[in-house]
């Protein structure tokens, strides 16, 4: 049934020609904004795809979060060890100087300074 047939039916039901045409135009305009079953199925498929992608994105974010936690733990451990490394280095430097100082006369003689 097309718009012309609907207008004729409305006229037979007692509508004026202008009223019938306006009624049909209004129905056609409203129909443009309605979702068909096919539109709904397509929208549902797209929503499913979107939800799957969001789920995958959540998994990737969780994985990155775990990796960052692990990385920060390693970094924190490295920072905690830095004072110990500095002390070991300084002890080595001071020990070297003390060793050179204590053996300086022998070293001086050996180098003939």
C-alpha positions as semicolon CSV with decimal commas, in nm:
position;residue;x (nm);y (nm);z (nm)
1;X;0,000;0,000;0,000
2;X;0,146;0,334;-0,104
3;X;0,075;0,690;0,008
4;X;-0,187;0,754;-0,263
5;X;-0,391;0,450;-0,153
6;X;-0,374;0,562;0,210
7;X;-0,495;0,912;0,115
8;X;-0,790;0,760;-0,076
9;X;-0,879;0,537;0,220
10;X;-0,870;0,833;0,458
11;X;-1,090;1,036;0,224
12;X;-1,341;0,748;0,214
13;X;-1,333;0,744;0,593
14;X;-1,440;1,109;0,604
15;X;-1,114;1,306;0,600
16;X;-1,078;1,599;0,363
17;X;-0,811;1,570;0,094
18;X;-0,587;1,816;0,282
19;X;-0,632;1,629;0,613
20;X;-0,559;1,293;0,452
21;X;-0,244;1,420;0,277
22;X;-0,119;1,584;0,596
23;X;-0,187;1,264;0,790
24;X;0,007;1,054;0,536
25;X;0,296;1,303;0,526
26;X;0,315;1,295;0,906
27;X;0,319;0,913;0,910
28;X;0,592;0,903;0,640
29;X;0,803;1,155;0,833
30;X;0,760;0,961;1,157
31;X;0,843;0,633;0,987
32;X;1,181;0,774;0,880
33;X;1,280;0,803;1,247
34;X;1,159;0,454;1,343
35;X;1,397;0,162;1,371
36;X;1,319;-0,149;1,172
37;X;1,385;-0,500;1,300
38;X;1,680;-0,518;1,061
39;X;1,813;-0,188;1,199
40;X;1,779;-0,325;1,552
41;X;1,964;-0,644;1,464
42;X;2,241;-0,444;1,299
43;X;2,265;-0,218;1,603
44;X;2,278;-0,521;1,835
45;X;2,564;-0,671;1,630
46;X;2,753;-0,344;1,646
47;X;2,693;-0,319;2,020
48;X;2,821;-0,676;2,066
49;X;3,132;-0,590;1,866
50;X;3,178;-0,274;2,071
51;X;3,138;-0,463;2,400
52;X;3,391;-0,725;2,286
53;X;3,639;-0,453;2,193
54;X;3,585;-0,281;2,526
55;X;3,640;-0,614;2,704
56;X;3,965;-0,663;2,512
57;X;4,067;-0,307;2,595
58;X;3,996;-0,370;2,964
59;X;4,219;-0,680;2,950
60;X;4,499;-0,484;2,784
61;X;4,471;-0,206;3,041
62;X;4,481;-0,463;3,324
63;X;4,788;-0,622;3,166
64;X;4,960;-0,284;3,132
65;X;4,870;-0,202;3,490
66;X;5,031;-0,527;3,610
67;X;5,340;-0,459;3,399
68;X;5,368;-0,109;3,542
69;X;5,330;-0,239;3,897
70;X;5,609;-0,490;3,833
71;X;5,828;-0,221;3,674
72;X;5,773;0,017;3,963
73;X;5,854;-0,260;4,210
74;X;6,186;-0,321;4,030
75;X;6,256;0,052;4,020
76;X;6,178;0,087;4,390
77;X;6,415;-0,201;4,467
78;X;6,688;-0,038;4,256
79;X;6,640;0,293;4,438
80;X;6,664;0,115;4,775
81;X;6,995;-0,043;4,671
82;X;7,154;0,284;4,555
83;X;7,270;0,399;4,902
84;X;7,433;0,059;4,957
85;X;7,608;0,078;4,620
86;X;7,733;0,428;4,697
87;X;7,868;0,313;5,035
88;X;8,044;0,014;4,875
89;X;8,194;0,244;4,612
90;X;8,312;0,496;4,872
91;X;8,460;0,222;5,090
92;X;8,651;0,098;4,788
93;X;8,779;0,446;4,702
94;X;8,876;0,524;5,062
95;X;9,035;0,178;5,096
96;X;9,233;0,237;4,779
97;X;9,359;0,572;4,904
98;X;9,449;0,423;5,241
99;X;9,631;0,140;5,069
100;X;9,825;0,380;4,849
101;X;9,898;0,606;5,147
102;X;10,021;0,323;5,367
103;X;10,248;0,187;5,094
104;X;10,350;0,529;4,960
105;X;10,717;0,508;5,066
106;X;10,753;0,170;4,893
107;X;10,561;0,292;4,584
108;X;10,767;0,611;4,573
109;X;11,087;0,412;4,585
110;X;10,963;0,171;4,318
111;X;10,860;0,455;4,087
112;X;11,184;0,637;4,172
113;X;11,014;0,967;4,244
